Amino acid sequence: MALPTNFKRPAIPYVPVQVLANYDRYAALQGKPPTASQLDGDCNALMDYINQLAAAINETAAGIFPGADDPTNANKLPTTDGEGNVSWTQVTSTHLADQAVQTRHLSNSAVTREKIQVNAIGTNQVDNSAVTGAKIAEETIESRHLAANAVGNEELANNAVTTAKMADQAVTTAKLASQAVTTDKLPNNVITSDKIAANAVTGVKVADQSLPPSKIQSGTAPVQSVLTVTSLGNSAFAALPVMGKILQIQSTVLRTQSSVNGATTFTEFSTPLSVTLTTRAANSTILVFVSANLVGGYRANSHLNYPQTVYYALYKNGALWPAASGTRGTNQISGLGQVRSETYTHVTNISALASETLPTSNTRVTYSLRAYHASGAEYYVMLNSQLPDDGSGNYSGIASISSLYAIEIGG
């Protein structure tokens, strides 16, 4: 606390007199009283001295305190204990009042890294735009430090987003550019039926000869059906005709002349054209085919005006087939003997095809060709020949070929 510099002048005399340096000032007057001017002057001077002393005390520097010249008290301040005792002490944080050190008390660059407490700098202490890229340590900014939508296109370097940076299923349809998925981006066998739109696979998308039978849906089509098309572009399955394979072929071939004269019934003449087979499968089909050079004729010099008609019929197991014996069967073929001159008879080639289905296997059957004449006149029946008549009864033949085939066809 500063001393006052406006003391009131006290009353005199002072007791004891020894307290004043000039206690005998007025004694020198030798009993004469001091004048009023002297007294006032002395009192005024005294008060001025006191005031000067108070001012000097108020301006007293620390160096005048005892111990100021002691080296151990360097950088210390004198403190009191409130009871008039002064001591030198080091100034610590306990001697500073809260909020005592303000900005104006700090010199430039005084607050170093060691002076800043951990976690002492909060958001309010960081100026806007103060944290630059150079102030951020490598790999310190995590996802949680980024605000929503904070990283835009401009913040991403070219080719910066790698596969490892993308979450599973992060690339949605909206993220794909038109025609971005090329053939190279699709692994083999990744396109399933569910990925193909209806009617998406057109004809030009299907390679030639690439569809096996298993890829064609037959629906309720019968077994052994074929896929057919119409002129309108429609398609449908149609049943195959009855088909099979050849199980066996039995045949006979006649290359020589065979004849009979004067026959009265057709049963009297049996040709050598005959084949026998045993069926190898049930319900197989038998095709019987005959091709023969046959002639039915007459003696030109005896029946000049009556050409003879001769019938040739197929037989099965000795019976007319398929008509009743003794009649003209539906598969019979006629040959008309015709006069070419008085000494020659015309030759006719005939052929026939017949079929039947035999219900069981191991069935033995014989097919043959037989001939007969319609009337009871003099006639002859021949195979593979024309007959010249030289008047001597010598009927030499000119050989040809006749044949009979029995073919078994089974499923």
C-alpha positions as CSV (number, residue, x, y, z in Angstrom):
1,M,0.0,0.0,0.0
2,A,1.4,3.4,-1.0
3,L,2.2,5.9,1.8
4,P,0.1,9.1,1.9
5,T,1.8,12.3,0.9
6,N,-0.6,14.8,2.5
7,F,0.1,14.4,6.3
8,K,-1.3,17.1,8.5
9,R,1.2,19.0,10.5
10,P,1.1,17.7,14.1
11,A,1.3,19.8,17.2
12,I,4.6,20.4,18.9
13,P,6.8,20.0,21.0
14,Y,7.9,16.3,20.4
15,V,8.8,14.3,23.5
16,P,11.5,13.3,24.0
17,V,13.4,15.9,22.0
18,Q,16.1,13.4,21.1
19,V,13.8,12.0,18.3
20,L,14.4,15.0,16.3
21,A,17.7,15.7,14.6
22,N,17.4,19.5,15.3
23,Y,15.9,19.2,18.8
24,D,17.9,22.3,20.0
25,R,17.2,24.5,17.1
26,Y,15.2,27.0,19.2
27,A,17.5,26.7,22.2
28,A,20.0,28.6,20.1
29,L,17.8,31.6,20.4
30,Q,19.0,31.9,24.0
31,G,15.6,32.2,25.5
32,K,14.2,34.3,22.8
33,P,11.0,33.0,21.4
34,P,11.0,32.0,17.7
35,T,9.0,34.1,15.6
36,A,5.8,32.9,13.9
37,S,7.5,33.0,10.6
38,Q,10.3,30.7,11.8
39,L,7.8,28.3,13.2
40,D,5.7,28.2,10.1
41,G,8.7,27.8,7.9
42,D,10.1,25.0,10.0
43,C,6.7,23.2,10.0
44,N,6.2,23.6,6.3
45,A,9.7,22.4,5.6
46,L,9.1,19.5,7.8
47,M,5.9,18.5,6.0
48,D,7.5,18.8,2.6
49,Y,10.3,16.5,3.7
50,I,7.8,14.0,4.9
51,N,5.9,14.1,1.7
52,Q,9.1,13.7,-0.3
53,L,10.0,10.7,1.8
54,A,6.6,9.1,1.2
55,A,7.0,9.6,-2.5
56,A,10.4,8.1,-2.4
57,I,9.2,5.1,-0.5
58,N,6.4,4.6,-3.0
59,E,9.0,4.5,-5.8
60,T,11.3,2.1,-3.9
61,A,12.8,-0.6,-6.2
62,A,13.2,-4.3,-5.3
63,G,17.0,-3.9,-5.2
64,I,16.7,-1.9,-1.9
65,F,15.2,-4.9,-0.1
66,P,17.6,-6.9,2.0
67,G,18.9,-9.9,0.1
68,A,18.5,-8.3,-3.3
69,D,22.2,-8.6,-3.8
70,D,22.2,-12.4,-2.8
71,P,22.9,-14.5,-6.0
72,T,20.7,-17.3,-4.6
73,N,17.7,-14.9,-4.9
74,A,18.2,-14.3,-8.6
75,N,14.9,-14.5,-10.6
76,K,13.0,-14.5,-7.3
77,L,10.5,-12.0,-6.0
78,P,10.1,-10.7,-2.4
79,T,7.0,-11.9,-0.7
80,T,5.4,-11.2,2.7
81,D,3.6,-13.5,5.0
82,G,1.2,-10.8,6.2
83,E,2.9,-10.3,9.5
84,G,5.6,-7.9,8.3
85,N,8.1,-10.6,7.2
86,V,9.7,-10.4,3.8
87,S,11.3,-13.3,2.0
88,W,12.6,-14.1,-1.5
89,T,10.7,-16.9,-3.4
90,Q,10.6,-18.4,-6.9
91,V,7.4,-17.5,-8.7
92,T,5.4,-20.7,-9.6
93,S,2.0,-21.3,-11.0
94,T,0.6,-21.2,-7.5
95,H,1.5,-17.5,-7.3
96,L,-0.5,-16.7,-10.5
97,A,-4.2,-16.0,-10.2
98,D,-6.5,-17.8,-12.6
99,Q,-6.7,-16.1,-16.0
100,A,-3.7,-13.9,-14.8
101,V,-1.5,-14.5,-17.9
102,Q,-3.3,-12.9,-20.9
103,T,-2.3,-12.5,-24.5
104,R,-0.6,-9.1,-23.8
105,H,1.6,-10.8,-21.2
106,L,3.0,-13.3,-23.8
107,S,5.8,-12.4,-26.1
108,N,5.8,-13.5,-29.7
109,S,6.5,-17.2,-30.2
110,A,6.6,-17.6,-26.4
111,V,4.1,-20.5,-26.4
112,T,6.1,-23.5,-27.6
113,R,5.0,-27.1,-28.2
114,E,6.1,-28.1,-24.6
115,K,4.0,-25.3,-23.1
116,I,0.8,-26.7,-24.7
117,Q,-1.0,-29.4,-22.7
118,V,-2.2,-32.6,-24.4
119,N,-5.8,-32.2,-25.8
120,A,-5.6,-28.5,-24.8
121,I,-6.4,-27.2,-28.3
122,G,-10.0,-27.7,-29.1
123,T,-12.1,-26.7,-32.1
124,N,-12.5,-23.1,-30.9
125,Q,-8.8,-22.7,-30.6
126,V,-8.2,-23.6,-34.3
127,D,-8.8,-20.8,-36.8
128,N,-10.8,-21.4,-39.9
129,S,-8.7,-22.9,-42.7
130,A,-5.7,-23.1,-40.3
131,V,-5.3,-26.9,-40.7
132,T,-3.6,-27.4,-44.1
133,G,-2.5,-30.6,-45.8
134,A,1.0,-30.2,-44.5
135,K,-0.3,-30.1,-40.9
136,I,-2.0,-33.5,-41.3
137,A,0.0,-36.6,-40.7
138,E,0.0,-39.5,-43.2
139,E,-3.0,-41.9,-42.8
140,T,-4.5,-39.9,-39.9
141,I,-7.9,-39.0,-41.5
142,E,-10.3,-41.9,-41.2
143,S,-13.7,-42.4,-42.6
144,R,-15.4,-41.1,-39.5
145,H,-13.6,-37.8,-39.9
146,L,-15.2,-37.1,-43.3
147,A,-18.6,-35.5,-43.4
148,A,-21.4,-37.0,-45.5
149,N,-20.8,-36.3,-49.2
150,A,-17.6,-34.5,-48.4
151,V,-15.5,-36.3,-51.0
152,G,-16.6,-35.2,-54.5
153,N,-15.3,-35.9,-57.9
154,E,-12.8,-33.1,-57.7
155,E,-11.3,-34.5,-54.5
156,L,-10.6,-37.9,-56.2
157,A,-7.5,-38.3,-58.3
158,N,-7.7,-40.2,-61.5
159,N,-7.7,-44.0,-61.0
160,A,-7.8,-43.4,-57.2
161,V,-10.8,-45.6,-56.5
162,T,-9.4,-49.1,-56.7
163,T,-11.3,-52.4,-56.2
164,A,-10.1,-52.6,-52.6
165,K,-11.7,-49.2,-51.9
166,M,-15.2,-50.4,-53.0
167,A,-17.6,-52.1,-50.7
168,D,-19.3,-55.3,-51.7
169,Q,-22.3,-54.6,-54.0
170,A,-21.4,-50.9,-54.0
171,V,-21.7,-50.6,-57.8
172,T,-25.4,-50.5,-58.5
173,T,-27.1,-50.3,-61.9
174,A,-27.3,-46.5,-61.7
175,K,-23.5,-46.4,-61.3
176,L,-22.9,-48.2,-64.6
177,A,-22.6,-46.1,-67.8
178,S,-24.6,-47.2,-70.9
179,Q,-22.9,-50.2,-72.6
180,A,-20.2,-50.2,-69.9
181,V,-20.4,-54.0,-69.3
182,T,-18.5,-55.5,-72.3
183,T,-17.9,-59.1,-73.1
184,D,-14.5,-59.1,-71.3
185,K,-16.2,-58.0,-68.1
186,L,-18.4,-61.1,-68.0
187,P,-16.9,-64.5,-66.8
188,N,-17.9,-67.7,-68.5
189,N,-21.3,-69.2,-67.6
190,V,-22.5,-66.1,-65.7
191,I,-25.5,-65.4,-67.9
192,T,-28.3,-67.7,-66.6
193,S,-31.9,-68.1,-67.9
194,D,-33.2,-65.5,-65.4
195,K,-30.9,-62.9,-66.8
196,I,-32.3,-63.2,-70.4
197,A,-35.4,-61.3,-71.2
198,A,-38.3,-63.0,-73.0
199,N,-37.8,-63.2,-76.8
200,A,-34.3,-61.8,-76.3
201,V,-32.4,-64.6,-78.0
202,T,-33.2,-64.1,-81.7
203,G,-32.2,-66.3,-84.7
204,V,-29.1,-64.2,-85.4
205,K,-27.9,-64.8,-81.8
206,V,-27.9,-68.6,-82.3
207,A,-24.9,-70.1,-84.0
208,D,-25.5,-72.4,-87.0
209,Q,-25.8,-76.1,-86.0
210,S,-25.5,-75.2,-82.3
211,L,-28.9,-76.6,-81.0
212,P,-28.8,-80.3,-80.2
213,P,-32.0,-82.3,-80.0
214,S,-32.1,-81.9,-76.2
215,K,-32.6,-78.2,-76.6
216,I,-35.9,-78.6,-78.6
217,Q,-39.0,-78.8,-76.5
218,S,-41.2,-81.5,-77.9
219,G,-44.0,-81.1,-75.4
220,T,-46.7,-83.8,-75.9
221,A,-45.4,-84.8,-79.4
222,P,-45.5,-88.6,-80.0
223,V,-42.3,-90.6,-79.8
224,Q,-40.3,-90.7,-83.1
225,S,-41.8,-87.4,-84.3
226,V,-40.2,-85.0,-86.6
227,L,-40.2,-81.1,-86.5
228,T,-41.9,-79.8,-89.6
229,V,-42.5,-76.3,-91.0
230,T,-45.0,-74.8,-93.2
231,S,-44.7,-72.1,-95.9
232,L,-46.1,-69.6,-93.3
233,G,-43.1,-70.2,-91.0
234,N,-45.1,-72.2,-88.5
235,S,-43.6,-75.4,-87.0
236,A,-45.1,-78.5,-85.4
237,F,-44.1,-82.1,-84.6
238,A,-45.5,-84.8,-86.8
239,A,-45.4,-88.5,-86.3
240,L,-43.0,-90.4,-88.5
241,P,-44.4,-93.0,-90.9
242,V,-43.9,-96.6,-89.8
243,M,-40.3,-97.3,-90.5
244,G,-38.0,-100.2,-89.8
245,K,-34.8,-102.0,-90.9
246,I,-34.3,-104.9,-93.2
247,L,-34.0,-108.1,-91.2
248,Q,-33.4,-110.4,-94.1
249,I,-33.7,-110.8,-97.9
250,Q,-34.5,-114.2,-99.6
251,S,-34.5,-114.4,-103.4
252,T,-34.5,-116.8,-106.4
253,V,-33.3,-116.0,-109.9
254,L,-34.2,-118.1,-113.0
255,R,-31.9,-117.7,-116.0
256,T,-33.0,-120.8,-118.0
257,Q,-36.1,-121.7,-120.0
258,S,-39.0,-123.4,-118.3
259,S,-42.1,-124.5,-120.2
260,V,-45.1,-126.8,-120.2
261,N,-47.4,-127.7,-123.1
262,G,-50.9,-128.8,-123.2
263,A,-51.8,-128.0,-119.6
264,T,-55.5,-128.2,-118.8
265,T,-55.4,-126.5,-115.3
266,F,-53.3,-123.8,-113.8
267,T,-52.3,-126.1,-111.0
268,E,-50.4,-128.4,-113.4
269,F,-47.7,-125.8,-113.9
270,S,-45.5,-124.7,-111.0
271,T,-42.6,-122.4,-111.8
272,P,-39.1,-122.6,-110.2
273,L,-39.6,-119.1,-108.8
274,S,-40.1,-119.9,-105.1
275,V,-38.5,-118.6,-101.8
276,T,-38.8,-119.6,-98.2
277,L,-38.0,-117.6,-95.1
278,T,-38.5,-117.8,-91.3
279,T,-39.5,-114.5,-89.6
280,R,-36.9,-113.0,-87.2
281,A,-39.2,-110.6,-85.4
282,A,-42.9,-110.3,-84.3
283,N,-45.1,-107.9,-86.3
284,S,-42.5,-107.6,-89.1
285,T,-43.6,-106.7,-92.6
286,I,-42.9,-109.0,-95.6
287,L,-42.5,-107.5,-99.0
288,V,-42.8,-109.9,-101.9
289,F,-41.6,-108.7,-105.3
290,V,-41.6,-110.6,-108.6
291,S,-40.2,-109.7,-112.0
292,A,-40.6,-112.3,-114.8
293,N,-40.4,-112.8,-118.5
294,L,-43.6,-114.8,-119.0
295,V,-45.5,-115.9,-122.1
296,G,-48.8,-117.5,-122.7
297,G,-49.4,-118.5,-126.3
298,Y,-50.6,-120.9,-128.9
299,R,-49.4,-122.7,-132.0
300,A,-49.8,-120.3,-134.7
301,N,-50.6,-122.9,-137.3
302,S,-53.3,-124.6,-135.4
303,H,-55.1,-121.7,-133.6
304,L,-54.5,-118.8,-135.7
305,N,-57.5,-116.9,-134.7
306,Y,-57.5,-117.6,-131.0
307,P,-54.8,-115.9,-129.0
308,Q,-54.6,-117.4,-125.5
309,T,-54.7,-115.5,-122.2
310,V,-52.5,-116.8,-119.4
311,Y,-52.6,-115.7,-115.7
312,Y,-49.7,-115.5,-113.3
313,A,-50.4,-115.4,-109.6
314,L,-48.5,-115.3,-106.3
315,Y,-48.8,-118.2,-103.9
316,K,-48.2,-118.5,-100.2
317,N,-47.5,-121.9,-98.7
318,G,-49.1,-123.5,-101.8
319,A,-52.3,-121.5,-101.7
320,L,-53.3,-118.6,-103.9
321,W,-52.4,-115.4,-102.1
322,P,-54.2,-113.5,-101.0
323,A,-57.3,-114.6,-103.0
324,A,-59.0,-118.0,-102.7
325,S,-57.5,-120.9,-104.6
326,G,-58.9,-121.4,-108.0
327,T,-59.9,-117.8,-108.6
328,R,-58.1,-114.8,-110.0
329,G,-56.5,-113.2,-107.0
330,T,-56.3,-109.4,-106.6
331,N,-52.6,-109.5,-107.1
332,Q,-52.7,-111.7,-110.3
333,I,-51.2,-110.5,-113.5
334,S,-52.3,-111.5,-117.0
335,G,-50.1,-111.9,-120.0
336,L,-51.6,-112.1,-123.5
337,G,-50.0,-114.4,-126.1
338,Q,-50.0,-112.5,-129.4
339,V,-49.2,-113.6,-132.9
340,R,-46.2,-111.8,-134.4
341,S,-46.1,-114.2,-137.4
342,E,-47.0,-117.7,-138.2
343,T,-43.9,-118.9,-136.4
344,Y,-43.3,-116.5,-133.5
345,T,-45.0,-115.8,-130.2
346,H,-44.8,-112.5,-128.2
347,V,-43.0,-112.3,-124.8
348,T,-44.3,-110.1,-122.0
349,N,-42.5,-108.9,-118.9
350,I,-44.6,-108.7,-115.8
351,S,-43.9,-107.5,-112.2
352,A,-45.8,-107.4,-109.0
353,L,-45.3,-106.2,-105.4
354,A,-47.3,-107.6,-102.4
355,S,-46.9,-107.3,-98.6
356,E,-48.2,-108.7,-95.4
357,T,-47.5,-108.4,-91.6
358,L,-46.7,-111.6,-89.7
359,P,-47.6,-111.4,-85.9
360,T,-45.1,-113.8,-84.5
361,S,-41.4,-114.5,-85.0
362,N,-40.0,-117.9,-86.2
363,T,-42.9,-118.2,-88.7
364,R,-41.9,-120.2,-91.8
365,V,-43.5,-119.2,-95.0
366,T,-43.0,-120.0,-98.7
367,Y,-43.8,-117.6,-101.5
368,S,-44.0,-118.7,-105.2
369,L,-45.1,-117.6,-108.7
370,R,-47.5,-119.9,-110.6
371,A,-49.2,-119.7,-114.0
372,Y,-52.5,-121.0,-115.5
373,H,-54.5,-120.7,-118.7
374,A,-58.0,-119.4,-118.9
375,S,-59.5,-121.9,-121.4
376,G,-58.9,-125.5,-122.3
377,A,-57.4,-125.1,-125.8
378,E,-54.0,-126.2,-126.8
379,Y,-51.4,-123.8,-125.4
380,Y,-48.1,-123.5,-123.7
381,V,-46.7,-121.4,-120.8
382,M,-43.0,-120.4,-120.8
383,L,-40.5,-118.4,-118.8
384,N,-37.5,-116.5,-120.2
385,S,-38.0,-117.4,-123.9
386,Q,-39.4,-116.6,-127.3
387,L,-40.2,-119.8,-129.3
388,P,-39.4,-120.1,-132.9
389,D,-41.2,-122.9,-134.7
390,D,-39.3,-124.4,-137.6
391,G,-41.9,-127.0,-138.3
392,S,-40.0,-129.7,-136.6
393,G,-41.4,-129.2,-133.1
394,N,-38.1,-127.8,-131.9
395,Y,-38.8,-124.9,-129.5
396,S,-35.4,-123.6,-128.6
397,G,-35.5,-120.7,-126.1
398,I,-33.5,-117.4,-125.9
399,A,-32.6,-117.2,-122.2
400,S,-33.6,-114.1,-120.1
401,I,-33.8,-113.5,-116.3
402,S,-36.8,-113.7,-113.9
403,S,-36.6,-113.2,-110.2
404,L,-38.6,-113.4,-106.9
405,Y,-37.7,-111.5,-103.7
406,A,-39.1,-111.9,-100.1
407,I,-37.9,-109.0,-97.8
408,E,-38.6,-108.9,-94.0
409,I,-38.7,-105.4,-92.5
410,G,-38.9,-105.0,-88.7
411,G,-38.9,-102.2,-86.2
